[in-house]
Amino acid sequence: MKRRHNQPGDEMIETIPSFGLGTFRVDAAKTTNAVKSALEIGYRHIDTAQFYNNETAVGQGVRDSGVPREDIWVTTKVWWDRLSHDALVASLKDSHAKLGIGTIDLALVHWPSPDGAVPITETLAAMQEAQKLGLIRHYGVSNFTAPLLEEAVDAPGGKVIVTNQFEVSPFLANRKLVEATQRLGVKVTAYMPLGEGCAHTDPTLQAIAAKHGATPAQVTFAWLLSRDIVVLSASTNAEHQRSNWNAQKLKLDADDIAQIDALDEGKRNANPPFAPKW
């Protein structure tokens, strides 16, 4: 079937795939090959953002992979200073042009508007405008607290918010926000799932990994997937990408999960000055 980019129902993935490739802090020069190799391995979900300055390279990787476009879910994000109606639509026109892959599958509000300077109603109306223009198929949010997410879901157009993407790792289980997001019928997507690398050297995760013949990263991803959380793993190395991908085959037992749950220490890595009050 020839793809018609402006028709959202055309034989495409309609729900966010549970295992994706993150591209935060991935140099644009390495991004194209990283995306291409991940898609060749089997990944079907690629996450980027305007702020990452690598959308052009992500789009190139998608095109170079040879995987049919309709089989790939691409997410990008709009930075917090572009959430007013016209600025958001302009941002997504820019992302659409840079990616060069037709309609973007999902656009997220990267961070909530500091102090609510731009009302969420205005931002969501702009997302709907972007849908009508064929720039995006779905929209969602990132780094929204439970009260902010509730406000967004209650706003016009809020019932179709696909995901709330925020930091979740064994060291920041973020239980209250995970539960609140899921209770509102919104999918949780986890970034920084390895706690900025801490998972690799954690003795508990290492012991569970040894028991299963796995890696600490695989154990961490399996733990997140067991909580019905979408995982974003970032790697430019094809071997690591394959290892991460194979975490989906790992089944942890109740004792493993209890041990990982006990690692939670509220250790947050992403907390810029404009972040909401967690």
NORHU-V391192 format. One record per residue. PSI is psi in radians with two decimals (NA if undefined). D_FIRST is the distance of its C-alpha to the first C-alpha in whole Angstrom. Layout:
PSI,D_FIRST
PSI,D_FIRST
This chain:
2.31,0
2.34,4
2.25,6
1.87,9
-0.46,12
0.10,14
1.75,13
-0.43,14
0.12,12
1.58,9
0.82,8
2.85,11
2.21,14
-0.17,17
2.64,20
2.15,22
2.50,22
-0.16,25
2.08,26
2.94,25
2.11,27
2.60,29
0.31,30
2.31,33
0.36,36
2.10,34
2.35,35
-0.60,32
-0.51,33
-0.23,32
-0.78,29
-0.86,26
-0.63,27
-0.77,28
-0.77,24
-0.83,23
-0.67,25
-0.76,24
-0.62,21
-0.58,21
-0.55,24
-0.18,21
2.51,22
0.25,19
2.07,21
2.27,23
2.22,26
-2.96,27
2.69,29
-0.71,30
-0.40,34
-0.24,33
0.63,32
0.32,30
-0.70,26
-0.76,26
-0.64,26
-0.83,24
-0.70,21
-0.72,22
-0.68,22
-0.81,19
-0.69,17
-0.38,20
-0.47,19
-0.07,16
2.35,14
2.34,11
-0.69,12
-0.19,10
-0.02,12
2.35,15
2.04,18
2.21,20
2.38,23
3.09,26
2.68,29
2.22,31
2.74,35
-0.36,38
0.15,39
0.64,36
-0.13,36
2.80,37
-1.03,34
-0.65,34
-0.66,35
-0.80,32
-0.72,29
-0.69,30
-0.74,30
-0.51,26
-0.70,26
-0.83,28
-0.74,25
-0.76,22
-0.76,23
-0.77,25
-0.73,22
0.63,20
0.35,16
-2.68,15
2.29,16
2.37,19
-0.71,18
2.32,22
2.33,25
2.60,28
1.98,32
-0.82,33
2.54,37
2.68,38
2.11,40
2.27,44
0.41,46
0.49,44
-0.72,44
2.11,41
2.47,40
-0.50,37
-0.68,37
-0.74,36
-0.78,34
-0.62,32
-0.65,32
-0.66,30
-0.72,28
-0.63,27
-0.75,27
-0.61,25
-0.83,22
-0.56,22
-0.07,22
0.27,19
-0.66,21
2.75,20
-0.71,18
2.89,22
2.83,25
-2.83,28
2.94,31
2.47,33
0.55,37
2.30,38
2.96,41
-0.83,41
-0.68,43
-0.68,40
-0.70,37
-0.75,39
-0.72,40
-0.79,36
-0.58,35
-0.25,37
2.78,36
2.24,34
-0.04,30
-0.35,32
-0.29,31
0.28,27
2.18,28
-0.78,26
2.79,29
1.97,32
2.18,32
3.03,36
2.18,38
2.24,38
3.00,40
-0.41,43
-0.17,45
1.36,44
-0.40,43
0.70,42
-0.81,43
-0.72,44
-0.68,41
-0.86,38
-0.74,40
-0.72,40
-0.85,36
-0.62,35
-0.54,37
0.04,35
0.36,32
2.42,31
2.46,30
2.29,32
2.25,31
2.22,33
2.89,34
0.81,37
-0.35,37
0.21,39
0.83,42
0.72,42
-0.17,43
-0.51,45
-0.57,43
-0.57,44
0.08,48
2.20,48
-0.66,51
-0.84,49
-0.62,45
-0.72,47
-0.74,49
-0.68,46
-0.78,44
-0.70,46
-0.63,46
0.01,43
0.70,43
-3.06,40
2.75,40
-0.60,42
-0.79,38
-0.72,36
-0.77,39
-0.80,39
-0.70,35
-0.65,35
-0.76,38
-0.79,35
-0.58,33
-0.35,35
0.18,36
0.71,32
2.35,32
2.30,29
2.34,30
2.01,30
2.37,31
2.10,32
2.46,33
-0.12,32
2.12,33
-0.64,31
-0.77,33
-0.68,34
-0.76,30
-0.75,30
-0.80,33
-0.79,32
-0.67,29
-0.15,31
-0.42,33
-0.32,30
-0.23,32
2.24,35
2.06,37
2.62,40
3.04,43
-0.63,45
-0.74,48
-0.86,45
-0.71,44
-0.72,47
-0.71,48
-0.71,45
-0.60,46
-0.17,49
-0.21,48
2.14,48
0.25,50
0.51,48
1.82,48
2.31,45
-0.66,44
1.77,42
1.13,45
2.93,45
-0.48,47
0.10,45
2.68,44
2.94,44
1.85,47
NA,46
